[in-house]
C-alpha cells in the first residue's frame, strides 16, 4: 500500500520539472528574439541612413552612394530586414506567403516581364522600379522587426527622430551653401532631394506615432509634436516645399479625429472626448483666455506677417511669383506630354510595365511624373491607375468616415487600425497629387503602414503601450 502511495505521489509531481524547464526555455527564446529584433532594427537603420548623413555635407552634384562591398547601405538594409523578418517572425511569413503577398508578387513579376520582354525597357530603369516595388515588402519587414523588439514605441520614435534629424541637418547645410551663393549674387530656392525622400517616409510614421504616442503622457506627446514641428519648419519654412507642407498638415488634421476617442484594452472606444461637456467647457475656456491675451497683449497682425506673410512658403502658396507658377505649369505640361508615350488603346489600358520612361519637358529621361499618381498610369495602364485611385481616394476615405460616423458598424479592432493608420496614408495620397510619391522611401512607409494596420487589426495597440 505504501509503495502504491509513493508511486502516485511521484507520478503527480514528476511533470513539474519538465514544465518549469519548458517555460524557462520559452522565456529565454522570447527574450533572445526581442534582443535580436532590437539589434537588427538599429543595424538596418544605420545601414539605411549613414550614407545620406555622410553625403549631406557635400553639394548635390558631388554626392555618391557609400557602399559596403558591392552593395549600397540601402540594399544591405533591405536584405537584413527582409531576411531577418522571414527567419524570426511567423506573421511576416504568413503575410508574405499568403493571398495578399502572392498577389502583390505576381503583379510585380507580370509588369517586370511586360517591361522587359514586350517593351524592351532598359534593365537599369527596370531595376530602379523593381527596387521601389520591393521596398513595400521592406517596410512590412521593418514593422515586423519593431513589433518583435523590446519596447516597440522606442524603436518607432528612433526611426522618426533619425529621419527628422537628417532632414534638419541636411537642409540646414544646404541653406548655408545657398546663402553663400546669395551673397555672391546667385539666388535660388533651398532644395535637397534626399530630404524629400525622408519626408515622404515620415508621413505614414508620423500618423501612426500621433495616434499612439500622444496617448502616453506629456513626454511622448511633446516629443512627437516637437519632431513634427522640426519637420514642418525644415521643409515648410526653410525649404518652402508646398507638397510637404500640405501633406504633413493633412496627416496632423486627420490624426486629430482618432485622438478624440478614448482607448480601452488596446482599442479605440466609440466615445469621443469632444462630446463630453466638461472637456468642451475647458477647451472653450482656454480659447477665451487666448483671445483675450491676443487682443490686448499681442500685435497679432505683425506676428502673422513675421511667421507667414514674410516667409517663402506663404508666397508660394498664396501669392505665387512667376517661377512658382511656371513650376506648376511645367508639371501639367509634363503630364500631357509624358502620356503621349502610349501608342494605342492596349498600351493605355495595360501600361508599359516596369522600366517605362518618358522625356520630361526639361528634356531628360525620367521614370516617374512629378504628379506621382500618373506614374501608376504609365507603368500599369488604366487598370492599375483605376485600382490605386479607387483605393486611395474612394474606399479608404469612405472607411475613415464610416469609422467616425457609424463606429458600431465596424469591428472595433479594424476601426482602431483605420483611425490610427489612415491619416499617414492620406498624407501620401495628397503627396501623389502634388509632387512625388513614387520612390523607395515612399513605398517603405506604405509597407510599414500596411504592417501596422495588419497587426492592430488582429491584436490592437497593445505592443505600443509596453
C-alpha positions in Angstrom: 0.0 0.0 0.0 2.8 2.4 0.9 4.6 1.6 -2.4 1.4 2.5 -4.3 1.1 5.8 -2.5 4.7 6.6 -3.2 4.2 5.8 -6.9 1.1 8.0 -7.1 2.9 10.9 -5.4 5.8 10.5 -7.8 3.5 10.4 -10.9 1.8 13.6 -9.7 4.9 15.6 -9.2 7.1 14.2 -12.0 5.9 16.5 -14.9 6.5 19.7 -12.9 10.3 20.0 -13.5 9.7 19.4 -17.3 7.0 22.1 -17.3 9.3 24.5 -15.5 12.1 23.9 -17.9 9.7 24.3 -20.8 8.5 27.7 -19.5 12.1 28.8 -18.9 13.1 27.7 -22.4 10.2 29.7 -24.0 11.1 32.8 -21.9 14.7 32.6 -23.0 13.7 32.1 -26.6 11.3 35.1 -26.5 14.0 37.2 -24.9 16.5 36.2 -27.5 14.1 37.1 -30.3 13.4 40.5 -28.7 17.1 41.2 -28.3 17.9 40.0 -31.9 15.0 42.1 -33.3 16.1 45.2 -31.5 19.7 44.8 -32.7 18.6 44.1 -36.2 16.5 47.2 -36.3 19.3 49.5 -35.3 21.8 47.8 -37.6 19.4 48.2 -40.5 18.6 51.8 -39.6 22.3 52.6 -39.6 22.8 50.9 -43.0 19.8 52.8 -44.4 20.8 56.3 -43.3 24.6 56.5 -42.8 25.3 57.1 -46.5 22.9 60.0 -46.6 24.3 61.6 -43.4 27.8 61.4 -44.9 26.7 62.8 -48.2 24.8 65.7 -46.7 27.9 67.7 -46.2 28.5 67.8 -50.0 26.7 69.6 -52.7 24.0 67.6 -54.5 26.1 67.1 -57.7 29.1 65.7 -55.6 27.2 63.0 -53.7 27.6 59.3 -54.2 26.3 56.2 -52.6 28.6 54.8 -49.9 28.9 51.0 -50.4 29.6 48.0 -48.2 31.4 45.7 -50.5 29.4 45.7 -53.7 26.1 46.7 -52.1 24.9 50.1 -51.0 23.7 50.7 -47.5 20.1 50.8 -48.7 20.3 47.4 -50.4 22.1 45.9 -47.4 19.4 47.3 -45.1 16.7 45.7 -47.3 18.2 42.2 -47.2 18.9 42.5 -43.4 15.2 43.5 -42.7 13.5 41.0 -45.1 15.8 38.1 -44.3 15.6 38.6 -40.5 11.9 39.1 -40.5 11.4 36.0 -42.6 13.6 34.0 -40.3 12.2 35.1 -36.9 8.6 36.2 -37.5 5.8 33.9 -38.3 3.4 36.7 -39.1 5.7 38.1 -41.7 5.9 34.7 -43.4 2.1 34.4 -43.3 1.6 37.8 -44.9 4.3 37.3 -47.5 3.2 33.8 -48.5 -0.5 34.4 -48.1 -3.0 35.6 -50.7 -2.1 39.3 -50.4 1.7 38.6 -50.7 1.3 36.2 -53.6 -1.0 38.6 -55.4 1.4 41.5 -55.0 4.4 39.4 -56.1 2.5 38.1 -59.1 1.6 41.7 -60.2 5.2 42.9 -59.8 6.6 39.9 -61.8 4.0 40.4 -64.5 4.8 44.1 -65.0 8.5 43.3 -64.8 8.1 40.8 -67.6 6.0 43.2 -69.6 8.5 46.0 -69.4 11.4 43.7 -70.2 10.0 41.4 -72.9 7.2 43.3 -74.5 8.5 46.8 -74.5 12.2 46.3 -74.2 12.7 48.8 -71.4 16.2 49.4 -70.1 17.4 47.0 -67.4 18.7 49.9 -65.4 15.2 51.5 -65.3 13.5 48.2 -64.6 15.9 47.6 -61.7 15.1 51.0 -60.3 11.3 50.5 -60.5 11.7 47.0 -59.1 13.6 48.4 -56.1 10.8 50.8 -55.4 8.2 48.0 -55.5 10.3 45.7 -53.3 10.6 48.3 -50.6 6.9 47.9 -49.8 8.0 44.4 -48.5 10.9 46.1 -46.8 8.6 48.4 -45.0 6.4 45.5 -43.9 9.6 43.7 -42.6 10.7 46.8 -40.7 7.4 46.9 -38.8 7.5 43.2 -38.0 11.1 43.6 -36.7 9.9 46.5 -34.5 6.9 44.5 -33.3 9.2 41.8 -32.1 11.7 44.1 -30.4 11.9 45.5 -26.8 9.6 48.5 -26.3 8.4 48.9 -29.9 7.4 52.6 -29.3 11.1 53.4 -28.6 12.1 52.0 -32.0 9.3 53.8 -33.7 10.4 57.1 -32.1 14.0 56.4 -33.0 13.1 55.9 -36.7 11.1 59.2 -36.7 13.9 61.0 -34.8 16.7 59.9 -37.1 14.7 60.8 -40.2 13.8 64.2 -38.8 17.3 65.0 -37.6 18.6 64.1 -41.1 16.1 66.5 -42.7 17.0 69.4 -40.4 20.8 68.6 -40.7 20.8 68.3 -44.5 18.5 71.2 -45.3 20.5 73.5 -42.8 23.8 72.6 -44.6 22.1 73.3 -47.9 20.8 76.6 -46.6 24.3 77.6 -45.7 25.5 76.8 -49.2 22.6 78.7 -50.8 23.3 81.7 -48.5 26.9 81.7 -49.7 25.6 81.7 -53.3 23.1 84.5 -52.5 26.0 86.7 -51.1 27.7 86.1 -54.5 24.6 87.3 -56.3 23.0 84.0 -57.1 19.6 83.5 -55.6 17.9 80.1 -55.6 15.3 78.2 -53.5 16.8 75.9 -50.9 16.2 72.3 -52.1 17.6 68.9 -51.2 16.2 65.8 -52.9 17.2 63.5 -50.1 15.2 65.5 -47.5 12.1 65.0 -49.6 12.7 61.2 -49.6 12.9 61.1 -45.8 9.9 63.5 -45.5 7.8 61.0 -47.6 8.9 58.2 -45.3 7.8 60.2 -42.3 4.2 60.8 -43.4 2.9 57.3 -42.5 5.2 57.0 -39.5 4.0 60.4 -38.1 0.4 59.4 -38.5 0.9 56.2 -36.5 3.0 57.9 -33.9 0.5 60.7 -33.4 -2.3 58.1 -32.9 -0.2 56.1 -30.4 2.4 58.2 -28.6 0.2 61.2 -27.9 -1.9 59.0 -25.6 1.1 58.2 -23.3 1.8 61.3 -21.3 3.4 64.6 -21.8 6.9 63.4 -22.5 5.8 61.3 -25.6 3.3 64.0 -26.7 5.8 66.8 -26.6 8.5 64.6 -28.2 6.4 63.6 -31.3 4.9 67.1 -31.7 8.3 68.6 -31.5 9.6 66.3 -34.2 6.6 67.2 -36.4 7.4 70.9 -35.8 11.0 70.4 -36.8 9.9 68.5 -39.9 7.5 71.3 -40.9 10.0 74.1 -40.1 12.8 72.4 -42.1 10.8 71.8 -45.3 7.9 74.1 -44.8 9.7 77.3 -43.9 13.3 76.8 -44.8 12.7 74.6 -47.9 9.4 76.2 -48.8 8.1 73.0 -50.2 4.3 73.2 -50.8 3.7 69.5 -51.2 5.4 68.6 -47.9 3.6 71.3 -46.0 0.2 70.3 -47.3 0.7 66.6 -46.9 2.1 66.9 -43.4 -0.8 69.1 -42.3 -3.2 66.5 -43.8 -1.6 63.9 -41.5 -1.9 66.1 -38.4 -5.5 67.1 -39.1 -6.8 63.5 -39.8 -4.9 62.2 -36.8 -6.9 64.5 -34.5 -10.1 62.5 -35.3 -8.6 59.3 -33.9 -7.1 61.1 -30.9 -10.5 62.4 -29.9 -11.5 58.8 -28.9 -10.6 57.1 -25.7 -8.7 53.8 -25.6 -9.6 50.7 -23.7 -7.8 47.3 -23.8 -5.8 48.3 -26.8 -8.7 49.5 -28.9 -10.5 52.8 -29.5 -13.9 53.3 -27.9 -16.8 54.9 -29.7 -17.0 57.7 -27.1 -15.4 60.9 -28.3 -13.8 63.1 -25.7 -15.0 66.1 -27.8 -18.6 65.2 -26.9 -18.0 65.5 -23.1 -19.4 68.8 -21.7 -16.5 69.2 -19.2 -13.9 68.9 -21.9 -15.7 71.3 -24.2 -16.1 73.9 -21.4 -12.4 73.5 -20.6 -11.4 73.9 -24.3 -13.7 77.0 -24.7 -12.2 78.5 -21.5 -8.6 78.1 -22.9 -9.7 79.6 -26.3 -11.3 82.5 -24.4 -8.1 83.2 -22.5 -6.0 83.0 -25.7 -8.3 85.5 -27.4 -8.1 88.0 -24.5 -4.3 87.8 -24.5 -4.2 88.0 -28.3 -6.4 91.1 -28.4 -4.8 93.1 -25.6 -1.2 92.0 -25.5 -0.1 90.7 -28.9 0.3 92.6 -32.1 -1.3 89.7 -34.0 -1.1 91.3 -37.4 2.7 91.7 -37.1 3.1 88.2 -35.6 1.2 86.8 -38.5 3.3 88.7 -41.0 6.5 87.6 -39.4 5.6 84.0 -39.3 3.7 83.6 -42.5 3.4 86.5 -44.9 7.1 87.2 -44.9 8.0 83.6 -45.5 8.7 82.0 -48.8 6.2 79.2 -48.2 3.4 81.8 -47.8 4.4 83.4 -51.0 4.5 80.1 -52.9 1.1 79.0 -51.5 -1.0 82.2 -51.6 1.0 84.7 -53.7 3.0 82.7 -56.2 5.5 84.6 -58.4 6.3 83.8 -62.0 8.8 81.0 -61.2 6.3 79.3 -58.8 3.5 79.5 -61.4 5.9 78.2 -64.0 6.8 75.2 -61.8 3.1 74.3 -61.6 2.6 74.7 -65.3 5.6 72.5 -66.0 4.0 69.7 -64.1 0.9 69.9 -66.1 2.9 70.1 -69.4 4.9 67.1 -68.2 1.8 65.1 -67.6 0.3 65.9 -71.0 3.5 65.3 -73.0 4.6 62.2 -70.9 1.3 60.4 -71.6 2.0 60.7 -75.3 4.2 57.6 -75.0 1.2 55.4 -75.3 0.9 54.2 -78.9 -2.6 52.7 -78.8 -5.5 51.8 -76.6 -3.9 48.5 -75.5 -0.9 50.3 -74.1 -3.1 52.8 -72.4 -5.2 50.0 -70.8 -2.3 47.9 -69.6 0.6 50.3 -69.4 4.2 49.9 -70.4 5.5 47.9 -67.5 8.3 48.5 -65.0 11.1 50.4 -66.5 8.8 52.6 -68.6 10.2 56.1 -69.1 9.5 59.4 -70.9 11.3 62.6 -71.7 10.5 65.4 -69.4 9.7 68.9 -70.7 13.1 69.8 -69.4 14.5 67.3 -71.9 15.8 64.5 -69.7 14.7 60.9 -69.4 12.7 60.1 -66.2 10.7 57.1 -64.9 8.1 59.0 -62.8 5.9 62.0 -63.1 6.0 65.0 -60.7 2.3 64.3 -60.2 3.1 60.9 -58.8 -0.3 59.3 -59.3 0.2 59.4 -63.0 3.2 57.1 -62.7 0.8 54.2 -62.0 -0.9 55.0 -65.3 2.5 54.9 -67.1 3.6 51.6 -65.6 0.3 49.7 -65.2 -2.1 51.5 -67.5 -5.7 52.4 -66.8 -6.2 49.1 -64.9 -3.6 49.8 -62.2 -4.3 53.5 -62.2 -8.0 53.0 -61.6 -7.4 50.4 -58.9 -5.0 52.7 -57.0 -7.2 55.8 -57.4 -10.3 53.8 -56.2 -8.4 52.5 -53.1 -6.7 55.8 -52.1 -9.4 58.4 -52.9 -12.7 56.4 -52.6 -12.5 53.3 -50.5 -10.2 54.4 -47.7 -11.8 57.8 -47.2 -15.2 56.2 -47.0 -13.9 53.7 -44.4 -12.4 56.5 -42.4 -15.7 58.4 -42.5 -17.6 55.3 -41.5 -15.3 54.8 -38.6 -16.3 58.2 -37.2 -20.0 58.5 -38.3 -21.0 54.8 -37.8 -18.5 53.3 -35.4 -20.7 50.4 -34.4 -20.8 49.1 -38.0 -17.2 48.2 -37.9 -15.2 45.6 -35.9 -13.6 47.5 -33.0 -10.1 46.4 -33.9 -10.5 47.2 -37.6 -11.8 50.6 -36.7 -8.9 51.2 -34.4 -6.5 50.2 -37.2 -8.2 52.5 -39.7 -8.2 55.6 -37.4 -4.6 55.0 -36.4 -3.0 54.2 -39.8 -5.1 56.0 -42.5 -4.0 59.6 -41.6 -0.5 58.8 -42.7 -1.7 57.1 -45.8 -3.8 60.2 -46.6 -0.7 62.3 -46.4 0.9 60.0 -49.1 -2.3 60.3 -51.2 -2.0 64.1 -51.1 1.7 63.9 -52.0 0.8 61.8 -55.1 -1.5 64.6 -56.3 1.1 67.4 -55.8 4.6 66.2 -56.3 6.4 62.9 -55.9 5.1 59.9 -54.0 6.9 57.3 -56.1 10.2 56.4 -54.6 11.8 53.6 -52.4 11.2 55.6 -49.2 7.5 56.2 -50.1 6.9 52.5 -50.5 8.9 51.8 -47.4 6.5 54.0 -45.5 3.4 52.4 -47.1 4.7 48.9 -46.4 5.3 50.0 -42.7 1.7 51.3 -42.6 0.3 48.1 -44.0 2.2 46.1 -41.4 0.9 48.3 -38.7 -2.7 48.0 -39.9 -2.4 44.2 -40.1 -1.1 44.0 -36.6 -3.6 46.4 -35.0 -6.4 44.7 -36.9 -5.5 41.5 -35.2 -4.0 42.4 -31.9 -4.9 46.0 -31.1 -2.5 48.7 -29.9 -1.1 46.7 -27.0 2.6 46.5 -28.2 2.9 50.3 -28.3 2.0 50.6 -24.6 4.5 48.1 -23.2 
